[in-house]
Amino acid sequence: MTRVGTVLSLPDPVLAELACRALDFVWIDLEHGALSTSDAQVLAVAARAAGTRAYVRLPSCAPDALPAILDAGVHGVVAPRIDSAAEAAALVDRLRYPPAGSRGFGPRRAGDFGRTAGFAASARVECLLQIESATGVGAAREIAAVDGVDALVLGCADLSFALGVPQRFDAPELALAAEEVADAAAAAGIAFGVAGPGDPERLARLAGGRAELVVMGADVRFYAAGVDAPVRALRAALEAVHAPA
């Protein structure tokens, strides 16, 4: 079954819970939004209250971006702009405790605040990688084959710019890239996903019946649309009432 999610970029936990009730998962956005690590933890709590899986999209794959995020207790991380298997392997290493990796031990919310016995042995953080460049598409098979990678997700907006078809989500170049990344994920036995525009039909076409993860737009776009449409309708109705007969 395809799981549907969106990007959270506002810090309010009530709005987050409201959105999460309709979704299977969310990406808490530390890449493009103005959220902090402490915001990420609060939003992860809100997602849990709604029964929704919470992932954090990292600002980068730099080592200093990870420890507090992992200990905040999220289901996984989303790494932007992955272009090589080496980048993927370095990230996976930092998600695992020794001897499998190099994650530092400091259980906070992730380990039920130190109450979970054997937490380090059982901890599992999902690793979702965004493919957002022609280089990443070309290396998709090698990236997908890295042990510990759980999904390749096509970042449609940035990839459309990289392919010279900015925000043309129906461009053949983007469709071909989606097929290539989907094939790479299938060959490695991991999930394929797409993250793209808020138009359901365009996004469904990009998913192509193969995506297990579909990330639709972002919270701010949904809220803006929820304000804009009724306000436009009211202005039109007011003009109609006051129009001369």
Summary of the structure (lengths in Angstrom):
residues: 245
radius of gyration: 19.6
end to end distance: 54.7
largest distance: 80.3
contacts: 789
relative contact order: 0.12
helix: 47%
strand: 18%
